[in-house]
Amino acid sequence: MGKNLNLDWARLGFTYMKTDFRYVSRWKDGKWDEGKLVEDNRLCISEASTVLHYGQACFEGLKAYRTKNGKIQLFRPDMNARRMQESCRRILMPEVPVERFIDACRQVVKANEDYVPPYGTGATLYLRPFMFGTGDTIGVAPAPEYIFSVFCLPVGAYFKGGLSPVNFTVSEYDRAAPFGTGAVKVGGNYAGSLLPHKLAVEKGFADCIYLDPATHTKIEEVGAANFFGITKDGKFVTPKSPSILPSVTRISLLQVARDVLGMETEERDVFIDRLDEFAEAGACGTAAVITPIGGIEYRGKLHVFYSETEVGPVTKKLYEVLTGIQFGDLEAPEGWIFEV
Ligand SMILES: *Cc1c(COP(=O)(O)O)cnc(C)c1O
């Protein structure tokens, strides 16, 4: 370990902190440059960049974990790399090859090694890869140039004193159109979520639940996380829809539920008026891994799942197994862990 950063690992939240190095690569004339680590956290771009006017941008989020023996590992960065390629294809941006994406992540983690929180604190190094269109264009058209960058920052364990449930309310807004951009991690989806999120928080909820945009009868997303429920007969259920963002955490939990916990799993419709089929429910995503859902408010009534104050046993087990794998305490399925 290099310099002494004097960071209070236990108190870290999810707030921006400028770390020492970031990776920046530029695309021009049909190809990517070499890409390099830089210290400056500012990017200088044309006022006519498509990202500023037409939202031609996408991002990813993944974490680096310090293991018990001091090593650093990434969790399924290849999944993020491929998902970013999907985002790029949808909004006509050039793709970054999977190997190059993973190499950029590795370089950024290595260069900022002192910021990777120690094992046992629950804190991790969050990586934010992103890409956007730049250059001089004024019409609605793909940009002539692109920037792909990866920066990182240490983030705290989402739940400090163990998993605790929170309540959600069902939004009247949609986050994505039926054949829109819901399945890709593009910037515009998140600008549109700011107001529904604010309204939910003002009503005293952690965030809002989005229903399917076509019929408003089925659960799609929980804020910027995927939904899962544990049925009363012990099945792991998660919604299936072309406008849901395919969460790496959800795909991993499906496998953990099936292969480690021996549960039956189903990807299918989850109707908002059939919540009583679930004994437990949760939201899943890289940031918190799992957020237990205490209750969901819909049409003025709060439906409580397991408890508003305590996490259910299956949700807890899923969380322990997945975080155990991520921190290297439990053996990972083939191909999930990439050493830095
Ligand atoms: C990023 C994201 C998720 C979670 O995906 P992970 O890969 O598990 O981090 C879920 N829903 C939305 C809308 C997202 O943007």
The ligand as an ORCA input file, in Angstrom:
! r2SCAN-3c Opt
* xyz 0 1
  C     -27.963     -0.317    -13.371
  C     -29.417     -0.638    -13.187
  C     -29.865     -1.789    -12.512
  C     -28.936     -2.707    -11.765
  O     -28.054     -3.373    -12.572
  P     -26.762     -4.060    -11.943
  O     -26.037     -4.573    -13.117
  O     -27.225     -5.146    -11.045
  O     -26.028     -2.999    -11.197
  C     -31.222     -2.052    -12.497
  N     -32.118     -1.223    -13.072
  C     -31.725     -0.095    -13.692
  C     -32.762      0.785    -14.295
  C     -30.376      0.236    -13.763
  O     -29.998      1.360    -14.361
*
